[in-house]
Amino acid sequence: MAETTVEQVEVNGIEVPMIFEKDPRLPIVSMQLVFRQSGSIEDGADAGLAKVTASMLNEGTQKRGAVGFAEALDARAIHLSVHAGTETMVFEMGSLKEEFGEAVGLLEELLTTPNLSKEALQKVKTTSVGALSRKESDFDYVANRELKAALFAGTPLAAPASGTVESVKAMELKQIKSFVKDHLQTSRAIVVIGGDISKADAADAARRLLGHLPKGSLESLGFYPASAAAKTELLKRKTEQAYVYFGAPFEMKVGDPEHYISRVAMFILGSGGFGSRMMEEIRVKRGLAYSAYCRANIARSNSYFFGYLQTKIASQKEAVETVREVIETFIEKGVTQEELDQAKRFLLGSEPLRVETLSQRLSRTFLEYYKGEGIGASTRELAQIETLDLATLNAFIKKHGEIEKLTFAIVTEE
């Protein structure tokens, strides 16, 4: 299997990173243009702006419109979509090898002349407002949104990434155009490409697509720690179940040398499904919920511990107390050798499934590069997990008592 590498492609005097893997086993090419500092963290006062902009960029081009552009893609079985995350905006494209030139041409058309018309904006706003209105009855969404608002109050991460009905309705075309101009810039770009294509052709495609964009500049991304205020927000709704979401600070940043230990610790505590502490105590022993889950989220702009479960209204209080108890015991007493061995077996044994496909391998190398960990970090981590001993793991768990400072957001009956 070919190795995934990071190259530098010069575009208008700027060195653009290109993550590349040649894989000739299938006659397909997969390509992503990732723009850093271009996700919802850049919304400012306009909650949902990055997501609405991404939706607008899915509305085709000036020349063809939404329908004509979709037909041009369908005619050649080209997949092309745009989506915005918290930190990045991504153009994703996939095609057969023989249609790749046409696919690049259509993406070039989209980047240079997107359909930023009043009609397209009206359509996107109508769809977004409809989706947001429906989400009000999705109590998992409501609880998670409130948890993020409480954990990151006063930061760009507090506002819902999809915006609110009010913020979306108030959006104007000039805001969308300004977001596109300020964020689709060569200096923010990372190219991720692989498949049945040569490195030279991949670099040519990158230069062709990014050569039209303004150079711009890449500012440093802010870091926002989660609040340790340990509050409880109760949201009263017409419901027969309690939706319990919880979170706390987690003092770790990307590139931390102890990241591999956190993977093992979180697997045992709550991300490992059946057999994890949280599932064992909440579902197996007490029958309080069908599923209970928790993990650490470590990104460049934030890091926090979070989890969730759904339970009967009558057992809401007991479920909350059990969550506290499980975490307290975990910090205080650590884990057993048997739990460590089981976690190692799973994390090491399931590794081949995480790098089966080209897109999985490209995504992994992209994240290693994006997080500044160095290429091959995931493989090095596995070697560290293999030799991790119980004393080191329990010492790590003991010093992360901040995850006991739990904030809860609970949707419960009126």
C-alpha positions as CSV (number, residue, x, y, z in Angstrom):
1,M,0.0,0.0,0.0
2,A,1.3,3.4,-0.9
3,E,2.3,5.8,1.8
4,T,0.3,9.1,2.3
5,T,2.8,12.0,2.0
6,V,2.7,15.8,2.5
7,E,4.0,17.8,-0.4
8,Q,4.3,21.6,-0.9
9,V,2.7,23.1,-4.0
10,E,3.6,26.7,-4.9
11,V,0.6,28.8,-5.9
12,N,1.1,32.5,-6.6
13,G,4.1,32.6,-4.3
14,I,2.5,30.7,-1.5
15,E,3.5,27.2,-0.4
16,V,0.2,25.2,-0.1
17,P,0.4,21.9,1.7
18,M,-0.8,18.9,-0.4
19,I,-1.6,15.6,1.3
20,F,-1.3,12.9,-1.4
21,E,-1.6,9.2,-1.8
22,K,-1.4,7.3,-5.1
23,D,-3.8,4.3,-5.1
24,P,-4.3,2.8,-8.6
25,R,-6.4,-0.2,-7.4
26,L,-9.6,1.6,-8.5
27,P,-9.9,4.1,-11.4
28,I,-11.2,6.9,-9.1
29,V,-9.8,10.2,-7.7
30,S,-10.8,11.9,-4.5
31,M,-10.0,15.5,-3.7
32,Q,-10.7,18.0,-0.9
33,L,-9.9,21.7,-0.6
34,V,-9.8,22.5,3.1
35,F,-9.8,26.2,4.1
36,R,-8.5,26.8,7.6
37,Q,-10.1,29.3,10.0
38,S,-13.2,29.3,7.8
39,G,-15.8,27.4,9.9
40,S,-18.4,28.5,12.4
41,I,-15.7,29.8,14.7
42,E,-15.5,32.7,12.3
43,D,-19.3,33.6,12.4
44,G,-18.8,36.6,14.7
45,A,-22.1,38.2,15.6
46,D,-23.9,36.3,12.7
47,A,-24.6,32.8,14.1
48,G,-24.8,30.3,11.3
49,L,-22.9,32.4,8.7
50,A,-20.3,29.7,7.8
51,K,-23.0,27.0,7.4
52,V,-25.3,29.3,5.3
53,T,-22.3,30.3,3.1
54,A,-21.5,26.6,2.6
55,S,-25.2,25.9,1.6
56,M,-25.0,28.9,-0.8
57,L,-21.9,27.3,-2.4
58,N,-23.9,24.2,-3.0
59,E,-26.3,26.2,-5.2
60,G,-24.3,25.9,-8.4
61,T,-22.7,28.6,-10.5
62,Q,-23.8,31.9,-12.0
63,K,-23.8,30.4,-15.5
64,R,-25.7,27.2,-14.8
65,G,-27.7,27.8,-11.7
66,A,-28.4,25.1,-9.1
67,V,-30.2,22.7,-11.4
68,G,-27.9,23.1,-14.4
69,F,-24.8,22.6,-12.2
70,A,-26.3,19.5,-10.6
71,E,-27.2,18.1,-14.0
72,A,-23.6,18.7,-15.2
73,L,-22.2,16.8,-12.2
74,D,-24.8,13.9,-12.6
75,A,-24.1,13.5,-16.3
76,R,-20.5,12.5,-15.5
77,A,-21.1,10.8,-12.0
78,I,-19.1,13.5,-10.3
79,H,-19.7,14.1,-6.6
80,L,-19.1,17.7,-5.4
81,S,-20.3,19.2,-2.1
82,V,-19.3,22.0,0.3
83,H,-19.6,21.9,4.1
84,A,-18.5,24.0,7.1
85,G,-17.3,22.6,10.4
86,T,-16.2,24.4,13.5
87,E,-12.8,25.4,12.2
88,T,-12.7,24.7,8.5
89,M,-14.7,24.9,5.3
90,V,-14.3,21.9,2.9
91,F,-14.9,21.5,-0.8
92,E,-15.2,17.7,-1.4
93,M,-15.0,16.2,-4.9
94,G,-14.9,12.6,-6.2
95,S,-14.9,11.3,-9.7
96,L,-13.8,8.5,-12.0
97,K,-10.2,8.9,-13.2
98,E,-11.4,9.7,-16.8
99,E,-13.8,12.4,-15.6
100,F,-11.3,14.1,-13.3
101,G,-10.4,16.9,-15.7
102,E,-14.1,17.7,-16.1
103,A,-14.6,17.6,-12.3
104,V,-11.7,20.1,-11.8
105,G,-13.3,22.3,-14.5
106,L,-16.6,22.3,-12.6
107,L,-15.0,23.0,-9.3
108,E,-13.0,25.8,-10.8
109,E,-16.3,27.3,-12.1
110,L,-17.8,27.0,-8.7
111,L,-14.8,28.7,-7.0
112,T,-14.7,31.6,-9.5
113,T,-18.4,32.3,-10.2
114,P,-20.6,30.8,-7.4
115,N,-24.3,31.4,-7.6
116,L,-24.5,34.1,-4.9
117,S,-27.8,35.4,-6.0
118,K,-30.8,36.7,-4.1
119,E,-32.9,33.8,-5.3
120,A,-30.3,31.3,-4.1
121,L,-30.1,33.0,-0.7
122,Q,-33.9,33.0,-0.3
123,K,-34.0,29.3,-1.0
124,V,-31.1,28.5,1.4
125,K,-32.7,30.7,4.1
126,T,-36.1,29.0,3.7
127,T,-34.5,25.5,3.9
128,S,-32.3,26.5,6.9
129,V,-35.1,28.1,8.9
130,G,-37.3,25.0,8.3
131,A,-34.5,22.7,9.5
132,L,-33.9,24.8,12.6
133,S,-37.6,24.9,13.4
134,R,-37.7,21.1,13.2
135,K,-34.6,20.8,15.4
136,E,-36.5,22.4,18.2
137,S,-38.4,19.1,18.7
138,D,-35.1,17.1,18.5
139,F,-34.3,17.2,22.2
140,D,-30.8,15.7,21.7
141,Y,-30.0,18.7,19.6
142,V,-31.6,21.1,22.1
143,A,-29.7,19.6,25.1
144,N,-26.4,19.5,23.2
145,R,-26.8,23.1,22.0
146,E,-27.5,24.3,25.6
147,L,-24.5,22.4,26.9
148,K,-22.1,24.0,24.4
149,A,-23.7,27.5,25.2
150,A,-23.0,26.9,28.9
151,L,-19.5,25.4,28.6
152,F,-18.3,28.1,26.1
153,A,-20.3,31.2,27.3
154,G,-18.7,34.4,26.0
155,T,-16.7,32.7,23.2
156,P,-17.3,32.1,19.5
157,L,-18.1,28.5,20.3
158,A,-21.2,29.4,22.4
159,A,-23.5,30.2,19.5
160,P,-25.1,27.3,17.6
161,A,-23.1,26.5,14.5
162,S,-26.3,26.3,12.4
163,G,-27.5,29.7,13.7
164,T,-30.9,30.5,15.0
165,V,-34.2,31.1,13.2
166,E,-33.7,34.9,13.8
167,S,-30.0,35.0,12.8
168,V,-30.6,33.1,9.6
169,K,-33.6,35.2,8.6
170,A,-31.6,38.4,9.1
171,M,-28.7,37.3,6.8
172,E,-28.0,39.4,3.7
173,L,-26.1,38.7,0.5
174,K,-23.3,41.1,1.3
175,Q,-22.5,39.1,4.5
176,I,-22.2,35.9,2.4
177,K,-20.1,37.6,-0.3
178,S,-17.8,39.0,2.4
179,F,-17.4,35.6,4.1
180,V,-16.4,34.0,0.8
181,K,-13.9,36.8,-0.1
182,D,-12.3,36.7,3.4
183,H,-12.0,33.0,3.8
184,L,-11.6,31.3,0.4
185,Q,-8.0,32.3,0.1
186,T,-4.8,30.5,-1.0
187,S,-3.0,31.1,2.3
188,R,-5.8,29.2,4.2
189,A,-5.9,26.2,1.9
190,I,-4.8,22.6,2.4
191,V,-5.2,20.2,-0.6
192,V,-6.1,16.6,0.2
193,I,-6.0,14.3,-2.9
194,G,-5.5,10.7,-3.7
195,G,-6.5,7.8,-6.0
196,D,-5.5,6.8,-9.5
197,I,-3.5,10.0,-10.3
198,S,0.1,11.0,-10.4
199,K,1.6,13.5,-8.0
200,A,2.4,15.9,-10.9
201,D,-1.3,15.9,-12.1
202,A,-2.5,16.3,-8.5
203,A,-0.2,19.4,-8.1
204,D,-1.4,20.8,-11.4
205,A,-5.1,20.5,-10.4
206,A,-4.3,22.2,-7.1
207,R,-2.5,25.1,-8.8
208,R,-5.4,25.4,-11.3
209,L,-8.0,25.6,-8.6
210,L,-6.3,27.8,-6.1
211,G,-4.6,30.1,-8.6
212,H,-7.8,32.2,-9.0
213,L,-8.2,32.9,-5.3
214,P,-6.9,35.9,-3.4
215,K,-3.7,35.2,-1.4
216,G,-5.1,36.5,1.9
217,S,-3.5,35.7,5.2
218,L,-3.9,33.0,7.9
219,E,-4.4,34.5,11.4
220,S,-3.8,32.3,14.4
221,L,-6.8,30.3,15.7
222,G,-7.9,31.2,19.2
223,F,-8.1,28.5,21.9
224,Y,-11.2,28.5,24.2
225,P,-11.1,26.3,27.3
226,A,-14.4,24.9,28.6
227,S,-15.9,26.5,31.8
228,A,-15.4,24.8,35.2
229,A,-18.5,26.6,36.6
230,A,-20.4,23.2,37.0
231,K,-23.9,24.5,36.4
232,T,-27.1,22.7,35.7
233,E,-29.5,24.0,33.0
234,L,-33.0,22.5,33.0
235,L,-35.0,23.0,29.8
236,K,-38.7,22.2,30.2
237,R,-40.4,20.6,27.2
238,K,-43.3,18.3,26.4
239,T,-41.4,15.0,26.8
240,E,-41.6,11.6,28.4
241,Q,-37.9,11.1,28.5
242,A,-35.1,13.1,30.1
243,Y,-32.2,14.0,27.7
244,V,-29.1,14.4,29.9
245,Y,-26.0,16.0,28.3
246,F,-23.0,16.8,30.5
247,G,-19.6,18.3,30.0
248,A,-16.5,19.6,31.8
249,P,-13.1,21.1,31.1
250,F,-10.4,18.7,29.9
251,E,-6.9,20.1,30.2
252,M,-5.2,18.9,27.1
253,K,-4.3,20.5,23.8
254,V,-3.5,19.0,20.4
255,G,0.0,17.6,20.2
256,D,0.1,16.8,23.9
257,P,2.6,13.9,24.5
258,E,0.0,12.2,26.8
259,H,-2.7,12.1,24.2
260,Y,-2.3,8.4,23.7
261,I,-3.0,7.9,27.5
262,S,-6.2,9.9,27.2
263,R,-7.4,7.6,24.4
264,V,-7.1,4.6,26.6
265,A,-8.6,6.4,29.7
266,M,-11.6,7.6,27.8
267,F,-12.2,4.3,26.1
268,I,-12.5,2.6,29.5
269,L,-14.6,5.4,31.0
270,G,-17.2,5.8,28.4
271,S,-16.3,5.7,24.7
272,G,-15.8,2.0,24.4
273,G,-19.5,1.0,24.3
274,F,-20.4,-2.2,26.2
275,G,-17.8,-2.9,28.9
276,S,-17.1,0.8,29.5
277,R,-17.7,2.1,33.0
278,M,-20.5,4.4,32.1
279,M,-22.4,1.8,30.1
280,E,-21.8,-0.9,32.8
281,E,-23.1,1.3,35.7
282,I,-25.9,3.1,33.9
283,R,-27.3,0.4,31.6
284,V,-26.2,-3.0,32.8
285,K,-26.3,-2.6,36.6
286,R,-29.1,-0.1,37.1
287,G,-31.1,-0.2,33.8
288,L,-31.3,3.6,33.7
289,A,-30.7,4.0,30.0
290,Y,-30.4,2.1,26.8
291,S,-27.0,3.7,26.1
292,A,-24.6,6.1,27.9
293,Y,-21.5,7.5,26.4
294,C,-18.7,10.0,27.2
295,R,-15.4,11.0,25.6
296,A,-12.9,13.8,25.3
297,N,-13.0,16.2,22.4
298,I,-9.6,17.7,21.7
299,A,-9.5,20.2,18.8
300,R,-7.2,23.1,17.9
301,S,-9.7,25.7,19.1
302,N,-11.0,23.9,22.2
303,S,-10.9,20.8,24.4
304,Y,-13.5,19.5,26.7
305,F,-15.0,16.3,28.1
306,F,-18.6,15.5,27.3
307,G,-21.2,12.7,27.4
308,Y,-24.9,12.0,27.2
309,L,-27.7,9.5,28.0
310,Q,-31.5,9.4,27.7
311,T,-33.6,8.1,30.7
312,K,-37.1,8.1,32.1
313,I,-38.2,11.3,33.8
314,A,-38.6,9.3,37.1
315,S,-34.9,8.2,37.0
316,Q,-33.4,11.5,35.9
317,K,-32.0,12.4,39.3
318,E,-30.6,8.9,39.9
319,A,-29.0,9.0,36.4
320,V,-27.3,12.4,37.1
321,E,-26.0,11.1,40.4
322,T,-24.7,7.9,38.8
323,V,-22.8,9.9,36.2
324,R,-21.1,12.0,39.0
325,E,-20.4,8.8,41.0
326,V,-18.8,6.9,38.0
327,I,-16.5,9.8,37.2
328,E,-15.6,10.4,40.8
329,T,-14.7,6.7,41.4
330,F,-12.8,6.7,38.1
331,I,-10.6,9.7,39.1
332,E,-10.1,8.4,42.7
333,K,-9.5,4.7,42.2
334,G,-8.3,4.5,38.5
335,V,-8.8,1.4,36.5
336,T,-7.8,-2.3,36.7
337,Q,-5.2,-4.3,34.8
338,E,-8.0,-6.2,33.2
339,E,-9.7,-3.0,31.9
340,L,-6.3,-1.8,30.5
341,D,-5.7,-5.1,28.7
342,Q,-9.2,-5.1,27.2
343,A,-8.8,-1.5,26.0
344,K,-5.4,-2.3,24.4
345,R,-6.8,-5.4,22.7
346,F,-9.6,-3.3,21.1
347,L,-7.6,-0.2,20.2
348,L,-4.8,-2.2,18.6
349,G,-7.0,-4.9,17.1
350,S,-9.4,-2.5,15.4
351,E,-6.6,-0.4,13.8
352,P,-6.8,-2.1,10.4
353,L,-10.5,-1.1,10.1
354,R,-9.5,2.6,10.6
355,V,-7.2,2.7,7.5
356,E,-9.1,0.4,5.1
357,T,-10.1,3.0,2.6
358,L,-8.3,5.7,0.7
359,S,-10.5,8.4,2.3
360,Q,-9.8,7.1,5.8
361,R,-6.0,7.2,5.2
362,L,-6.2,10.7,3.6
363,S,-8.3,12.0,6.5
364,R,-6.0,10.5,9.1
365,T,-2.9,12.1,7.5
366,F,-4.8,15.4,7.1
367,L,-5.6,15.5,10.8
368,E,-2.0,14.6,11.8
369,Y,-0.8,17.5,9.6
370,Y,-3.6,19.9,10.7
371,K,-3.1,19.3,14.4
372,G,0.7,19.7,14.0
373,E,1.4,16.2,15.4
374,G,3.7,15.1,12.5
375,I,2.9,12.5,9.9
376,G,2.7,9.0,11.3
377,A,1.6,10.2,14.8
378,S,-1.3,7.7,14.9
379,T,1.1,4.7,14.3
380,R,3.5,6.0,16.9
381,E,0.5,6.4,19.3
382,L,-0.4,2.7,18.9
383,A,3.2,1.7,19.8
384,Q,2.9,3.8,23.0
385,I,-0.5,2.3,23.8
386,E,1.0,-1.2,23.5
387,T,3.6,-0.5,26.1
388,L,1.4,1.6,28.5
389,D,1.4,0.3,32.0
390,L,-1.2,0.5,34.7
391,A,0.7,2.9,37.1
392,T,1.2,5.5,34.3
393,L,-2.4,5.3,33.2
394,N,-3.8,5.6,36.8
395,A,-1.4,8.5,37.5
396,F,-2.7,10.3,34.4
397,I,-6.4,9.7,35.4
398,K,-5.7,11.0,38.9
399,K,-4.4,14.3,37.7
400,H,-7.4,15.0,35.5
401,G,-9.9,15.7,38.3
402,E,-11.2,18.7,36.3
403,I,-13.6,16.3,34.5
404,E,-15.5,16.2,37.8
405,K,-16.5,19.9,37.4
406,L,-19.6,18.8,35.4
407,T,-22.1,21.1,33.7
408,F,-25.4,19.5,32.8
409,A,-28.0,20.5,30.2
410,I,-31.2,18.5,30.7
411,V,-34.3,18.5,28.6
412,T,-37.1,17.3,30.9
413,E,-40.9,17.4,31.4
414,E,-42.7,20.7,31.8
